[in-house]
């Protein structure tokens, strides 16, 4: 009987210890991710977000850790982990080589939107012919008053072998019937895709030309001929897979001062000086970033602007951050802080470029299998509270998504239920309606384009068969039409 008090005491000590351990671990997790939903809910929960000394000098920037042992090889990540990966990856792909070219021009494959190898022209390392933006085939032209000249923005796509080889293998299996269109295949850790925007250097004010990275390129003119031009790098999407994030991290970078930022408090956008894509003056509304379907120009020309700084949406008139799946201002402040850190350490021309944010999904503590299932079953485009999207939930690049920063017709109609990020267009559905299905692979439009481009003639029926097989040009045109229709269907479904 005397042992009972001892047993009770021991049990009590054990229970107290267990409870203490639980709350200690919970406190550690809360400090790490901010809340049980996986993101910081207050500014107080924000952590310092700095660059790393090992990234510099630029010519020695190492590739970021992405697989086992990386910051992503954990059940809990921080908001800053993704920003640090984004900046380091950009510095790595742009680091100068002995050839004088940045790493991505010499080491990655230059491909068409259908993932065909780009045939070099005029002996140039860089060959440019693509001018259409995503969405409604909009074309971005520079402000003619900026340097008494106007020119068109061109785009190049660069991929590494990990992404390309996986895409080729999976497309072959699907086209041969050995793999269903609906599958849970993903791109491997390290798979990388870049989309880069360029413009003729003559479109840029002479005093600013030295602040851009420039290179020689073979540029296709309106007559279909290739001519040698000096082009300036304007922006870059850096899209890569890290462990536990098969959805890719979607990061974007831009040159400074190409367009002003919309001021939500005054409901207007203003520039006292001519800018590359914006004539000086003040404008209201969003006509400057609206391109109507089947139109040949934006509603208002030479008035392109940045709707949301760092892709972080704000409420109209108040200027407060919207209530979305990514709590602010922690994310916004982290982007600001790491940009300042990199700028203070970079010595070359890339110090004139800034990180405009990235977007990813919250997969903290989620198994690999459930990550894949979430991509094909959840609305990953949603930015409502408790949704999966994290980071800059209205992410866009002024040179690549100029006219798809919003799909609303009035600034007053934008709210947290319809903000737009990369996941708005990059969905898990195959846009080829003759072979419907879902897969994480379709998040890459390159894969969807390539799959349809390599579709065997025996798999085609009716009108599509005639159109797609008659010529390469017609097949590409059909692909673009199908992609546009998929986007329209998605927009209508969201309204």
Buried (B, 14 or more C-beta within 10 A) or exposed (E): EEEEEEEEEEEEEEEEEEEEEEEEEEEEBBEBBBEEBBBBBEEEBBBEBBBBEEBBEBEEBEBBBBBEEBBBBBEBBBBBBBBBBBBBBBBBBBBBEEEEBBBBBEEBBBBBBBBBEBEEBEEBBBBBBBBEBBBBBBBBBBBBBBBEBBBBBBBBBBBBEBBBBBBBEBBEBBBEEEBEBBBBBBBEBBBBBBBBBBBBBBBBBEEBBEBBBBBBBBBBEEEEEBEEBBBBBBBBBBBBBBBBBBBBBBBBBBBEBBBBBBBBEEEBBBBEEBBBBBBBEEBEBBBBBBBEEEEEEBBBBBBBBBBBBBBBBBBBEEEEBBBBBBBBBBBBBBBBBBBEBBBEBBEBBBBBBBBBBBBBBBBBBBEEEEBBBBBBEBBBBBBBBEBBBBBBBBBBBBBBBBBBBBBBEEBEEBBBEBBBBBBBBBBBBBBBEBBEBBBBBBBBBBBBBBBBBBBEEEBBEEEBBEBBBEEEEEBBEBBBEBBBEBBBEBBEEBE
